[in-house]
Amino acid sequence: MLKSMPRPHLIAICLASILVVGGLLFSPQSTGSVNRMSVEIPIGQPDEADTLNDTPSASAEDRLSNFQAPMPEGRSDDTGTAGQIQAGQPETPAPNASQTTAATAPKLIWKTEEVRTGDSLALIFKRAGATSRDLITIDRALKDKQWSRILPGQKVAFAFDPTGTLKQVTIHRSMLERYEVKLDDTGIQGQTVTETPDIQLAYAEGEIHDSLFADASRAGLPDTLIMSLANIFGWDIDFILDIREGDRFRVVYEEQYLGEKKIGLGGIVSAEFINQGRTFRAVRYTDSKGRTAYYTPEGRSMRKAFLRMPVDFARISSGFNLRRKHPVLNRIRAHKGTDYAAARGTPIKASGDGKVIFAGRKGGYGNTIILRHGQAITTLYAHMQKFARGIRAGKYVKQGQVIGYIGSTGLATGPHLHYEFRVNGVHRNPMTVKFPQASPVPKSERARFNQVAALAIEQLESMSGSTQVARLDTQ
């Protein structure tokens, strides 16, 4: 029958049969055991290809043939293209902007120069490989001209990028202070950077067998703090004449740290000295005006109006004696002062606040300075090698200020200081005269002082017999 039909009819029947069978196979109502996956195209949303290419929408068959199904969990597609996220593997986060900048920033090349005597910044820049143009550009840009202040021994660090362009200059003024100059696309900026060290309390104690200096050194007390200890108690104790074997001392002092590195010393916080059975204690106190001094725990000043000894650790070669035989004139001549023997050039300090009323050559006294302290008291310092810079008649000086240096000018057999103490023109023995007391802690400060003193004494007692250190809160 089919053979007798015309060929066009035959083709039409075949096409109809294919459409009927295809409809049955792809009908949503059909059931079977074959697994299927449906692809849902949302109505009203353009296909990606339509948006990108502006071409007629692809057929369902085309979309099916191009669709890649997700792999079952736990399996990976070895043939997947680069950039596809495979199931079971974590997504790698994209680097952020700071990471990208850090990765791409050029590595700086540092060179450090030490400031030598007679150096200028121009010479240092040249040694480091920077140009004079760099120096001029920086100097013109910075309003603070203190940036260029340098001293021998300081370090100046230069940072260059790989092309040799200067990017930073850092002048290390000390362990705690540096000046940084940074050069970048935004311009030139300079600033002083100051580090705040951590403060730790340290403790030392000892017994006198030889001398304060020798025994304190053996106890681990630094030299500068031994001098401070002598100055604190120097108004009450003569460390040449009064010291006895068996005397004892205890000291709490500060050490400065940057991180774990010890960089220096602070001052004495509290101290005790037992001399011939007498106990002396001192605590440090800074008042509301920023003035620091040492007081007894009761608030009396450790400082007297005058120093007992104007030369540190000197030897008394001749005391106050009105019937002494003069070593040069070889006849009885009153010695109306005290002689302190020390090495030539040893500093001499003003024993009290006062005004220089004489500074010059004075007969057998040689180079001499006379200070007036108030209306009634004068002190005389003779046989000096030279005067300290700036010391002249009319100049006011502070207690402990260096006014000259040990010498042997005038009638002197060797280097020493001849020191006189006069009250209303009458000579008094500098070693025994009773000195007036300095001002105590004012009443307005007493409550705060009592708290500071109590803590300082507690630290002294709690650290006794140990080598412990305690970190302080510097805030």
DOVO-905857 format. One record per residue (C-alpha): residue number from 1; x, y, z; residue in one letter. Coordinates in steps of 0.05 Angstrom, whole numbers, plus 5000, padded with zeros to 4 digits. Example, Ala and Ser with C-alpha at 12.3 -4.5 7.8 and 13.67 -1.06 7.14 Angstrom:
// residues 2
R  sevo    c1    c2    c3  bapa
R     1  5246  4910  5156     A
R     2  5273  4979  5143     S
This chain:
// residues 475
R  sevo    c1    c2    c3  bapa
R     1  5000  5000  5000     M
R     2  5057  5047  5019     L
R     3  5091  5029  4954     K
R     4  5031  5054  4914     S
R     5  5030  5122  4949     M
R     6  5062  5182  4918     P
R     7  5131  5199  4947     R
R     8  5109  5266  4978     P
R     9  5054  5231  5017     H
R    10  5104  5180  5043     L
R    11  5151  5234  5070     I
R    12  5092  5268  5105     A
R    13  5070  5204  5140     I
R    14  5141  5190  5164     C
R    15  5149  5259  5193     L
R    16  5082  5253  5230     A
R    17  5102  5186  5259     S
R    18  5168  5216  5285     I
R    19  5131  5274  5318     L
R    20  5081  5227  5353     V
R    21  5136  5182  5380     V
R    22  5179  5242  5402     G
R    23  5120  5272  5438     G
R    24  5108  5208  5477     L
R    25  5181  5202  5497     L
R    26  5189  5274  5521     F
R    27  5120  5283  5551     S
R    28  5120  5304  5626     P
R    29  5065  5253  5639     Q
R    30  5107  5195  5614     S
R    31  5136  5147  5667     T
R    32  5192  5097  5664     G
R    33  5254  5072  5699     S
R    34  5302  5117  5661     V
R    35  5334  5173  5703     N
R    36  5323  5241  5673     R
R    37  5345  5312  5688     M
R    38  5299  5369  5673     S
R    39  5326  5437  5653     V
R    40  5283  5495  5673     E
R    41  5290  5560  5635     I
R    42  5258  5617  5676     P
R    43  5204  5653  5637     I
R    44  5218  5725  5620     G
R    45  5294  5720  5633     Q
R    46  5338  5724  5571     P
R    47  5387  5669  5559     D
R    48  5461  5687  5570     E
R    49  5476  5677  5497     A
R    50  5421  5725  5477     D
R    51  5449  5779  5522     T
R    52  5520  5772  5499     L
R    53  5511  5758  5425     N
R    54  5443  5790  5411     D
R    55  5425  5728  5370     T
R    56  5359  5688  5369     P
R    57  5349  5643  5429     S
R    58  5380  5574  5422     A
R    59  5335  5514  5421     S
R    60  5323  5469  5481     A
R    61  5364  5414  5448     E
R    62  5423  5461  5439     D
R    63  5419  5483  5512     R
R    64  5416  5411  5534     L
R    65  5477  5392  5493     S
R    66  5516  5451  5522     N
R    67  5495  5442  5595     F
R    68  5547  5410  5642     Q
R    69  5516  5376  5702     A
R    70  5549  5384  5770     P
R    71  5592  5325  5789     M
R    72  5566  5281  5845     P
R    73  5592  5300  5914     E
R    74  5660  5272  5928     G
R    75  5681  5264  5855     R
R    76  5724  5309  5813     S
R    77  5726  5321  5739     D
R    78  5796  5310  5716     D
R    79  5779  5340  5649     T
R    80  5750  5404  5678     G
R    81  5776  5469  5650     T
R    82  5820  5517  5689     A
R    83  5781  5564  5735     G
R    84  5724  5514  5749     Q
R    85  5711  5500  5823     I
R    86  5712  5425  5834     Q
R    87  5666  5393  5884     A
R    88  5698  5375  5951     G
R    89  5753  5428  5946     Q
R    90  5752  5494  5985     P
R    91  5749  5558  5947     E
R    92  5814  5598  5948     T
R    93  5800  5671  5969     P
R    94  5824  5726  5924     A
R    95  5881  5768  5953     P
R    96  5859  5835  5983     N
R    97  5886  5902  5963     A
R    98  5937  5908  6019     S
R    99  5965  5839  6004     Q
R   100  5971  5857  5931     T
R   101  6006  5923  5949     T
R   102  6054  5889  5997     A
R   103  6071  5836  5946     A
R   104  6084  5886  5892     T
R   105  6119  5940  5935     A
R   106  6193  5944  5917     P
R   107  6242  5920  5970     K
R   108  6282  5978  6000     L
R   109  6358  5975  6005     I
R   110  6385  6005  6069     W
R   111  6453  6037  6082     K
R   112  6475  6066  6149     T
R   113  6529  6117  6162     E
R   114  6558  6139  6229     E
R   115  6568  6213  6241     V
R   116  6641  6229  6249     R
R   117  6673  6291  6281     T
R   118  6670  6348  6231     G
R   119  6617  6314  6188     D
R   120  6562  6351  6153     S
R   121  6498  6322  6124     L
R   122  6526  6336  6055     A
R   123  6585  6290  6068     L
R   124  6542  6236  6099     I
R   125  6493  6238  6041     F
R   126  6551  6231  5993     K
R   127  6581  6171  6030     R
R   128  6514  6137  6030     A
R   129  6504  6146  5955     G
R   130  6450  6199  5960     A
R   131  6456  6263  5919     T
R   132  6462  6336  5939     S
R   133  6397  6347  5902     R
R   134  6363  6298  5951     D
R   135  6390  6338  6010     L
R   136  6369  6405  5981     I
R   137  6299  6379  5964     T
R   138  6289  6352  6034     I
R   139  6314  6415  6068     D
R   140  6268  6459  6026     R
R   141  6208  6415  6041     A
R   142  6216  6411  6116     L
R   143  6198  6472  6157     K
R   144  6230  6443  6220     D
R   145  6304  6457  6209     K
R   146  6321  6416  6271     Q
R   147  6317  6355  6227     W
R   148  6389  6368  6203     S
R   149  6419  6371  6274     R
R   150  6471  6316  6280     I
R   151  6524  6297  6332     L
R   152  6585  6251  6327     P
R   153  6568  6179  6342     G
R   154  6496  6183  6317     Q
R   155  6473  6138  6260     K
R   156  6440  6161  6195     V
R   157  6403  6107  6156     A
R   158  6384  6114  6082     F
R   159  6333  6072  6044     A
R   160  6335  6066  5968     F
R   161  6289  6029  5921     D
R   162  6318  5981  5869     P
R   163  6326  6039  5819     T
R   164  6370  6078  5868     G
R   165  6317  6130  5885     T
R   166  6321  6155  5957     L
R   167  6257  6137  5996     K
R   168  6274  6149  6069     Q
R   169  6326  6180  6115     V
R   170  6327  6164  6189     T
R   171  6372  6201  6238     I
R   172  6379  6160  6302     H
R   173  6392  6213  6355     R
R   174  6391  6163  6413     S
R   175  6362  6096  6432     M
R   176  6296  6130  6446     L
R   177  6292  6184  6393     E
R   178  6299  6187  6318     R
R   179  6279  6234  6262     Y
R   180  6246  6202  6201     E
R   181  6242  6234  6132     V
R   182  6198  6197  6081     K
R   183  6197  6213  6007     L
R   184  6140  6186  5963     D
R   185  6091  6207  5909     D
R   186  6052  6250  5958     T
R   187  6112  6292  5978     G
R   188  6163  6295  6035     I
R   189  6143  6286  6107     Q
R   190  6188  6290  6169     G
R   191  6174  6275  6241     Q
R   192  6208  6261  6307     T
R   193  6193  6192  6334     V
R   194  6203  6181  6409     T
R   195  6201  6112  6441     E
R   196  6177  6104  6512     T
R   197  6219  6052  6548     P
R   198  6190  6001  6597     D
R   199  6214  6013  6668     I
R   200  6235  5956  6713     Q
R   201  6255  5962  6786     L
R   202  6321  5931  6806     A
R   203  6350  5921  6875     Y
R   204  6420  5921  6905     A
R   205  6444  5914  6977     E
R   206  6512  5907  7009     G
R   207  6557  5915  7069     E
R   208  6616  5962  7075     I
R   209  6684  5928  7082     H
R   210  6730  5972  7040     D
R   211  6693  6034  7014     S
R   212  6625  6054  6989     L
R   213  6649  6053  6917     F
R   214  6684  5986  6920     A
R   215  6630  5950  6960     D
R   216  6571  5980  6921     A
R   217  6605  5958  6856     S
R   218  6612  5887  6882     R
R   219  6538  5889  6900     A
R   220  6522  5904  6827     G
R   221  6503  5977  6834     L
R   222  6524  6017  6771     P
R   223  6577  6071  6780     D
R   224  6530  6129  6764     T
R   225  6481  6106  6817     L
R   226  6537  6099  6869     I
R   227  6550  6172  6858     M
R   228  6476  6187  6864     S
R   229  6472  6147  6929     L
R   230  6530  6188  6958     A
R   231  6497  6253  6937     N
R   232  6430  6233  6968     I
R   233  6460  6218  7036     F
R   234  6520  6265  7029     G
R   235  6489  6319  7074     W
R   236  6483  6271  7133     D
R   237  6542  6223  7122     I
R   238  6614  6240  7106     D
R   239  6634  6182  7062     F
R   240  6707  6196  7076     I
R   241  6708  6203  7151     L
R   242  6643  6173  7176     D
R   243  6642  6106  7140     I
R   244  6655  6044  7183     R
R   245  6663  5971  7167     E
R   246  6595  5937  7176     G
R   247  6555  5996  7151     D
R   248  6500  5972  7104     R
R   249  6460  6000  7045     F
R   250  6398  5980  7006     R
R   251  6376  6012  6940     V
R   252  6316  6006  6894     V
R   253  6330  6036  6825     Y
R   254  6302  6038  6754     E
R   255  6326  6003  6692     E
R   256  6301  6021  6622     Q
R   257  6282  5969  6570     Y
R   258  6260  5969  6498     L
R   259  6228  5901  6490     G
R   260  6276  5852  6523     E
R   261  6337  5896  6512     K
R   262  6363  5938  6570     K
R   263  6381  6006  6543     I
R   264  6397  6048  6604     G
R   265  6386  6067  6676     L
R   266  6335  6111  6711     G
R   267  6343  6141  6780     G
R   268  6342  6116  6851     I
R   269  6271  6106  6875     V
R   270  6285  6092  6948     S
R   271  6347  6078  6990     A
R   272  6371  6063  7060     E
R   273  6440  6072  7091     F
R   274  6458  6048  7161     I
R   275  6519  6086  7187     N
R   276  6547  6071  7256     Q
R   277  6479  6046  7279     G
R   278  6441  6106  7252     R
R   279  6390  6091  7197     T
R   280  6377  6141  7141     F
R   281  6322  6131  7090     R
R   282  6306  6170  7027     A
R   283  6249  6167  6976     V
R   284  6244  6203  6909     R
R   285  6185  6250  6898     Y
R   286  6165  6292  6838     T
R   287  6117  6347  6857     D
R   288  6058  6375  6817     S
R   289  6105  6425  6783     K
R   290  6151  6370  6758     G
R   291  6208  6383  6807     R
R   292  6242  6320  6833     T
R   293  6279  6315  6900     A
R   294  6293  6265  6955     Y
R   295  6260  6267  7023     Y
R   296  6256  6226  7086     T
R   297  6193  6183  7091     P
R   298  6166  6237  7138     E
R   299  6173  6291  7084     G
R   300  6237  6327  7107     R
R   301  6285  6345  7052     S
R   302  6348  6302  7047     M
R   303  6381  6363  7018     R
R   304  6412  6415  7063     K
R   305  6426  6486  7043     A
R   306  6500  6466  7032     F
R   307  6540  6406  7010     L
R   308  6587  6378  7062     R
R   309  6638  6360  7008     M
R   310  6645  6401  6944     P
R   311  6688  6346  6911     V
R   312  6664  6275  6901     D
R   313  6706  6220  6933     F
R   314  6765  6265  6949     A
R   315  6813  6253  7007     R
R   316  6818  6304  7063     I
R   317  6892  6322  7063     S
R   318  6887  6377  7115     S
R   319  6830  6396  7162     G
R   320  6808  6460  7196     F
R   321  6866  6478  7244     N
R   322  6881  6547  7271     L
R   323  6952  6526  7292     R
R   324  6974  6487  7230     R
R   325  7046  6493  7203     K
R   326  7041  6517  7131     H
R   327  7074  6466  7085     P
R   328  7104  6519  7038     V
R   329  7119  6578  7086     L
R   330  7143  6529  7139     N
R   331  7114  6569  7197     R
R   332  7052  6567  7240     I
R   333  6994  6595  7201     R
R   334  6921  6582  7215     A
R   335  6888  6536  7165     H
R   336  6818  6565  7163     K
R   337  6788  6514  7115     G
R   338  6791  6442  7092     T
R   339  6836  6414  7038     D
R   340  6810  6360  6991     Y
R   341  6864  6323  6952     A
R   342  6843  6294  6885     A
R   343  6870  6284  6815     A
R   344  6884  6346  6774     R
R   345  6822  6365  6734     G
R   346  6771  6334  6782     T
R   347  6706  6375  6781     P
R   348  6692  6423  6839     I
R   349  6618  6436  6855     K
R   350  6584  6496  6887     A
R   351  6565  6475  6957     S
R   352  6501  6516  6955     G
R   353  6458  6562  6912     D
R   354  6492  6629  6907     G
R   355  6522  6687  6868     K
R   356  6594  6690  6844     V
R   357  6624  6752  6876     I
R   358  6696  6737  6856     F
R   359  6729  6695  6802     A
R   360  6802  6706  6788     G
R   361  6873  6702  6815     R
R   362  6879  6717  6890     K
R   363  6950  6715  6917     G
R   364  6970  6650  6951     G
R   365  6901  6622  6938     Y
R   366  6916  6620  6863     G
R   367  6854  6614  6819     N
R   368  6797  6627  6866     T
R   369  6721  6632  6866     I
R   370  6680  6663  6923     I
R   371  6605  6652  6926     L
R   372  6555  6691  6968     R
R   373  6495  6652  6996     H
R   374  6442  6700  7022     G
R   375  6464  6756  7068     Q
R   376  6509  6720  7119     A
R   377  6547  6662  7086     I
R   378  6604  6659  7036     T
R   379  6644  6600  7011     T
R   380  6714  6602  6980     L
R   381  6745  6552  6930     Y
R   382  6821  6560  6918     A
R   383  6881  6531  6879     H
R   384  6837  6515  6819     M
R   385  6868  6493  6754     Q
R   386  6815  6531  6715     K
R   387  6743  6555  6721     F
R   388  6683  6522  6689     A
R   389  6657  6554  6625     R
R   390  6613  6614  6638     G
R   391  6634  6624  6711     I
R   392  6648  6697  6725     R
R   393  6631  6751  6776     A
R   394  6556  6765  6778     G
R   395  6537  6695  6754     K
R   396  6485  6656  6795     Y
R   397  6499  6582  6807     V
R   398  6459  6523  6834     K
R   399  6480  6475  6887     Q
R   400  6521  6418  6857     G
R   401  6537  6458  6793     Q
R   402  6609  6449  6770     V
R   403  6646  6516  6779     I
R   404  6719  6495  6768     G
R   405  6771  6439  6768     Y
R   406  6824  6415  6818     I
R   407  6893  6446  6808     G
R   408  6954  6471  6846     S
R   409  6957  6545  6830     T
R   410  6982  6593  6884     G
R   411  7018  6567  6946     L
R   412  7003  6493  6937     A
R   413  7048  6431  6939     T
R   414  7002  6388  6898     G
R   415  6933  6386  6866     P
R   416  6877  6398  6917     H
R   417  6819  6443  6934     L
R   418  6823  6491  6993     H
R   419  6751  6504  7016     Y
R   420  6729  6556  7067     E
R   421  6661  6568  7099     F
R   422  6648  6636  7130     R
R   423  6588  6661  7170     V
R   424  6585  6737  7176     N
R   425  6658  6739  7157     G
R   426  6680  6689  7211     V
R   427  6712  6623  7189     H
R   428  6676  6560  7210     R
R   429  6698  6488  7204     N
R   430  6664  6462  7140     P
R   431  6662  6392  7169     M
R   432  6626  6408  7233     T
R   433  6585  6472  7221     V
R   434  6510  6460  7226     K
R   435  6477  6471  7159     F
R   436  6406  6499  7153     P
R   437  6354  6449  7126     Q
R   438  6323  6456  7057     A
R   439  6247  6463  7051     S
R   440  6205  6402  7067     P
R   441  6147  6376  7025     V
R   442  6095  6432  7024     P
R   443  6029  6419  7058     K
R   444  5991  6422  6992     S
R   445  6032  6361  6969     E
R   446  6032  6320  7033     R
R   447  5974  6273  7018     A
R   448  6002  6254  6950     R
R   449  6073  6249  6978     F
R   450  6051  6202  7034     N
R   451  6023  6154  6982     Q
R   452  6087  6156  6940     V
R   453  6131  6148  7001     A
R   454  6091  6089  7029     A
R   455  6096  6052  6962     L
R   456  6171  6066  6957     A
R   457  6185  6039  7026     I
R   458  6141  5978  7013     E
R   459  6182  5963  6950     Q
R   460  6247  5971  6989     L
R   461  6223  5922  7042     E
R   462  6192  5871  6995     S
R   463  6253  5867  6950     M
R   464  6302  5861  7008     S
R   465  6348  5801  7003     G
R   466  6330  5786  6930     S
R   467  6354  5801  6860     T
R   468  6284  5806  6832     Q
R   469  6259  5859  6784     V
R   470  6189  5887  6778     A
R   471  6159  5916  6715     R
R   472  6125  5983  6725     L
R   473  6064  6012  6689     D
R   474  6092  6072  6652     T
R   475  6023  6097  6630     Q
